[in-house]
Amino acid sequence: MKCRTFTAEDQAAFAELSGDYNPLHVDAVAARRLLYRAPVVHELNALMWALDAWLEDRGEPLEISSLAGRFFQPIRVGDAVRLALTHQDESHVGMELFVGDTVAGETVVGTVEFEWVKAEPKRAEYLEARFPEKHEPRVLAAAEMEGRGGTLGLCLNTEATARLFPQLARCCTPLEIATLLATTRLVGMECPGLHSLFSELRLRAAPTDRESTLTYVVTEANQQRGTVVMDIAAPGLTGQVKASLRPAPAEQASYAELRARVKADEFAGQRALVVGGLRGLGEVVAKLLAAGGSDVKVTYHLGEQEAHHIVDEIKSCGGSAGCVACNVLSTEQQPLVESLNGWRPTHVYYFATPYIFSGTNVAFSPPLFHSFCDYYLTGFLNVMNAIPTAEVTKVFHPSSVVVEEPTADMAEFAVAKSAAEALCAYLESSKQGLFVYRPRLARMATDQTVAMAPADRQDPAPAMIEHLRIFRDTAAAR
């Protein structure tokens, strides 16, 4: 029926209209540390787009009899989304939202069920014509949410609504639109707030004497299942909102903590370029190397502030560190060379990676496979071709145990890692003196695995210390 790709600009505009500024949706740097490693589309933005697209073929005003939206998987900013009708009659329509490609297969990420009645044009003079006030999202523990209730004022910037959702603005009442927008503000900013994900909305028409407010009360807050359920009521509508609790970002050990685990000089003599050293395994490795006496430089593409924070943390405890910008996907690496300013690495540690849990159980996706190859093969070559290579004879390019027994949802990642292993072997054989250490690492506690049960994720520090020592000793023996 319709297709759309949501952009960062779309997200910013919807955040202003709805008041939902949760960083999961609008902050590309912060979202890299969150569950999906990239910004995701507001679920209500997708739902309202679906309604708006369907309304293009209708001209008469209408009122909501009932509306149900369910979301099973996130839509990442930049994903192509397809909308398809599942059924339709005189007062009821069903729709599905798909993400994916026709080669690997599409995945249903959401459904919309909508019932309506014809209505006369209405105006809501008492609804404030403005954007919601902007504030930081609340951070609530499950215990704080139990039985919690409150009120959100309804408002609507009608000009912005007409730009973003022209058909909804034409056919639906401002109060109905304002109520829809308030539900995403409720979840993303108020309750659960920061660590939330919108999962389901159910509304039905009901006579109420409420003014221009939406009231809510939490009827379930289950930390174990990671769910929050709220009953809501607004002028002419009542219903229920469900949200999922997202885990907080994974925090790696501090430099001071890691310094106590290694000898002060066991990695001395290394000028170590840690590509992708801002978080996860790269962050742990950068801190361990500096703690062991290496002169370390970490690269960043986004997140310059994070890079300087890590560098300052290392320097404040006596370590040697710096940071440089580097987009591994760019064939033009002159900025990296210039930023190094004559500093020549002796060792390269390559941890650049996209989000690794992007696969599905449907079929092998060539586009997803190529996106992994862009990082693990092409990006790696871009960096290696750019840096002065005379002194760089020792490279750490980790692989994964998933290569040995790939699962259906990680097939593309596993095959790309296997190809990277083959590339490393080829580079070793083609350049005299080059050693590329490529261990198959187990899953560890990082931003990539934050959704998994703690028992399934190792503390990365002990494993990485062991591999750094093996790398050091093996390289020295060659």
N, C-alpha and C positions, 0 to 999 in steps of 0.2 A: 504493500500500500504506500508507505512513505519510508524514507531513509533520512538519517541525520547523523552528523558527527558533532558532538558538543565540544566547544573550545574553552580555553581558559577565560576568554572574554565573556562567553555565555555564562560561565560560572560566576564571574564577578557581578554581572548584571543581575542574575537571579539572587545572589546573596544580598545585594542592596535592596531588591524588591521584597524579599521574604524576611530579611533580618537574620538569616542563618549563615553566619560567617565561620562555621566550624572549619578548622584548618584542614581536615580531611578533604574538604571540597575546594578550598580556595588558596591554599598555601602550598605551592609545589615543593618548597624546601622542607617544610615540616612534614608533609605527607610522605616523604621518602622514608621517614622513620616509623610510619604508621603501618597498619595491617596490610595494605595493598601496595605499598611502596610508591604510590603515585596518587594524584588527586582523583577522586571519583565524583561522578555526577550526582547532584542532589536527586534523591529518588522522586521527590515531588516535582522537580523540574522535568524529569522524564515523564511522569504521570500527566502533568499539565500539558506538555507538548503532545502527548498521545491524544488527549481530549481536543486540543486545539486543532490538530491535524484532521481528526474525524469531523469536526465542526465545519470544516471548509465546504462541505457539501450540504450544509444546512443553513437556513437563513433566519428562522424564527427564534424569538426569545424562549428560554426554557428554564426550568428549575430542577434541582437535583431531588430525585426521589430516593435514590441510594447510590452509593459509590464505594467500590472496594478496589484497593490496589495492593498487590503483594509483590515483594521483591526478593528474589532468591540469590542473586549474585550482583556484585557491583558493576556499574558501567564506568570504565575509566575514561577520563577526558582524552579525547582523540580516537576512541573506539567508534566504529560505524555501527549505528543502531538501526534496526529495521522494525517497523510497526506493521502488524498484519491483523485483519479482522478474523475472529473465530466464529462469530455469529452476530446477527442483527435482526431486529424486528421493529415494530412501530414505536416502541418505547424502551428498548433494551439493546445494548451493544456490548460485545465482548472483544477484547484485544489482547495481543501478546507482543512483548518486546523481545527481540532477538539480538544477540551479539555473536559474531563469528563470521566464517566465510563458507561459501558453498562447497569448497573442496574438502575442508576438514569437518564441516558440519557446523550448524548454528546451535547456540544454546539459548534456551528461554531464560531470560533474566528477570522478567516481570510480567504480571497480568493485570488487566484493568477490566472491571465490570461496572457498567454505568446504566442506570435507569433514570428516566426523566419524565416530566410532564410539561406540556406547553404552558407558557405564561405570558402575561402582559408585561410590557417594559416597566421596569421599576427603578426608582432612584433611592439611594440611601443617604439622605442629606446629613445624617448625624455621624457618618463614618468619616474619620479624619483623613484628608487627602495628603498623605505624607509617607515617607519611608519609615520603617521601624528604627528605633534608636539602636546604635551599634554599641556592643559591649563584648567583653571576653566571655567565652562559654564557661558555664559553671562546671566544677569538678565534684561530683557527688559519689560517695560510697554507697553500696547497696543498702546498708543500714539506714542511711540518710534518706533514701528514696521510699522506703516502706511507709505507705499511708500518706505520702507527701501530696499536697494539693496546692493549687494556686490559680492565678488569673493572668491572662495575657490580653492586653488591649489590642483591638482590631483596628487596622488602618490600611490604606491602600493608595499608592501613587498611581492614579489612573492613567497618566500619560505613559509611564514606564510599562504598565500592564498592557496597554494597547500596542506598544512596540514589541514586547516579548510574546504576548499571547493575544493577537488581534481578534481571533474568533471567539475565544472565551470572553474577552472584554465586550464583544458585541452581543453575545447570546446569554451570558450568565449575569447574575446580580453582583455588584461589588462586594456585598457581604459574603456571598458564597466563595468568591475568589479570595477574599481576605481570610476567611476561615481556613481554606486549603493552605494558604501560605503560612498561617500561624502554626499549623501542625508540624511543619519542618523546623520552624523556629523553636517550638516546644522541645522537640527531640534533640536538635543539634546544639541548642544554647542553654536550655533551662533544665531539662530532665529527660534522659540521664546527663546531657551536656556534652562535655569534651570527648569522652570515650564512648561514643554512641554510633549507631548505624540504624537508619530508618528501615523497618522491615515490613510493616503492614498498616493500612488505614482502612477503616470501615465507617462510613457515614450513612445516615438515613434522615429523611425529613421528619421533623417533630416540632410541634408548636411550642415555643418557649417565650417567656417574658423577659429574656435577658436583653441587656443593652449591647453595645458593640464591644463585647468581650468574649473570650474563650476561657472557660474554666476547665480544670483537669484535676483528677485525683488518681494516684497510683493504686492499682488493685493487686498488682503482683510485681515483686522485684526479686528475682531468683538469680543470685550470684552464680550458683553451680551450673545452671542451664544458660546463664548469660542473657536473660530476657527481662524486659520491663514492659508491663501492660498498663495503659492508662485509659480511663473513661473520660470522655470530653463532651462538652456541651457549648453550643454557640447559638446565635439567633437563627432559629429555624432548622437547626441540625444538631443531632447528637450522634455519638459513636464511640469508637475505640481506636487507639493508636498503640502499635507494638514496636518496640525497638530492641536491638541487640546491643549488648555491652561489648565494646571492643577492648582487647587487652591494651594496657599502656605500652609505650615504646620500650624495647629492650635497652637496658642501660648496661654498658660494659664497665668493667672494673676501672677504677681511677689509676692514674700513673703511679701514685704513691703505693697503692696496693700491689700493682704488678712489679714494681721495682723490688719489692721484698722477695719476689719469687725467682729472680735471676741474679747471677753474679755481675758485679759492676763493670767487668771488663770482658765478659764472655763473647760479646759481639763487637768488640772494639776493632777499629780498622776498616769497618764497613762504611761506605757512603751509600746509604740505602734510599732508593726512590720507591716509595710505597704508593702505587697507583690505586686510587680508590681507598684511601686511608682515613676516611672521615667517620666510618661507622662499621659495625660488624667485625668480621675477622680482620679486615684491613686496619681498623682502629686499634685492635688488640695487638696486632703484629707491630705497628708503628711504635706503640708505647713500650712493648717488650724490647724491641731493638734499641730504642733510645736508652732504656733502663740498663741494657747490657753494654752500653758504650758506643753505639753506632751514631753517626751523624745522619739524621733522618730528614727527608723531605717528603711530605704527603701531598698528593694532588687532589684537587677538587674541580668539579665542573659547576655544580650549584653548591650553595652552602659555604660561601667564603667565610662567613662569621663562625660557622662550626669549625672550619679548618684552623682559624686563628685561635679559637678556644682551646683546641687540642695542643697546638704549638705552645701557647702560653702556659698551659698546664705542665707540659714537659719542661719548658725552660724554667718555670718557677721552682722546680725541684732539682735544677742543676743539669738537665739533659740538653742535648743539642738537637734542634729541630727547626724546620721552616716549612712553608707551604707554597705551592705554585698552582696556577690554573691549568687545567688540561681536559679537553673534551676528546676522549679516545676515539669517538666516531668520526672526527674530522681528519681528513687527509692532510690538512694544513696544520702542522705541529710547530711552526716557527715560534708562535707565542710561548710554547713550553721551553724551547731551547733558549729563547731570550730571557725568560724568567729565571732559568737556572743560573744565568749570569756567570758562566765559566765553571760552575760547580759540576763536576763529572762523577756520576754514580759508578760505583763498583758492583753494586747489586741492584736488581730490579725485582720487586715483589708486586705481582699483578693481581689485584682484587676487584677490578672494575666488573660490574655485573648489573643486569636489569633484574626485575622481579622474576623469581625463578618458578613460582607456582602459578603460572599463567595458563597451563595446559588444561585440557578437558579429557573426559573419558570417551569422547565421541570418535575422533579419528586424528591421525597425525596431521598437524598443520604446517605446511611449508612456510607460510609467512612468519609464524612464531619461531620455527627452527632458524630461519634466516636472521631474525632479530637477535637470537642468542649468538649466532655465528658472528654477527656484527661486533659484539663485545669480545667474545672469547678468541676469535681468530683475527678478523680484520682490525679491530681496535688494538689488539695486542701487537700486530705488525706495525700499525701506525706509530705506536710508541717506540717500538724497537728500532724502526727505521729513522726516527727523528733524533734520538739521543746519541751522543758520541759513543761509538761502540768499541773503541779500541780497548778500553779498560773494563767494559761490561762483559764478563764471562760467566757470571753466576746469576741465574734467573729462577725465581720461584713463581710457578704458574699452577695453582691448585686445581685438581680435578675433583670428582665426587664419587662416593660409593654407589650412587644411583646408576653409574655406568655399568656396574656389574649385574644389577637386576632392575632395569628400568620399569617403572609403573606406567600405566596408561596415561595418567595425567601429567607425567614428567618425561614423556618419551622424547619430545623435542629438545629439552634441556640435556638429557642423557646423551643423545646422539651428537649434539653440538660439543659437549665436553669430551666425548670420545674423539671427535674430529680435532679438537684442540690438542689432545694428547698426541695425535699423529703429527700435527704441525710442529709441536715441540720436539718430537723425535727427529723430524726432518731438519729442523734448524740446528739441532745438535750435530747431526751427521754432516751438514754442509758448512759449518763454521768450526774451524779447529780451535779447541780449547773451551768451547762453550758448553756449559752444563745447565740444563733446565730441569729443575726438580718439580715433579708433578704428582704429588701424593693425592690419593683418593680419600678425601676427607669425609668423615661422618657428619650427620646433622648436628649443629651446635646452636646454642642459645644466641640468636642474633635477631635483627629486625625481620629477616627473611622467614624465620621459623616461629615468630612470636605467637602465632595462633595455635601452635601445637602444645600438647600436654608436656609439662616440665620434664617428665620421665623420659620423653623422647628426644630431649635436647641436652647435649653435654655442655658443661662450662667450657668455653673455648680456650681459656688461658692454659690449662695443663696440656691439652692436645697441641696447641700452637707452640708452646715452649719446646715440646718434644720434637716437633717437625723442624723448628728453627735450628735446633742443635744437630739433627740429622743432616739437614741441608748444609750447615756450616762444616761439619766433619767430613761429609762425603765430598763436598767441593774441594776441601783442603787436601784430600787424599788423591784427587785426580791429577 
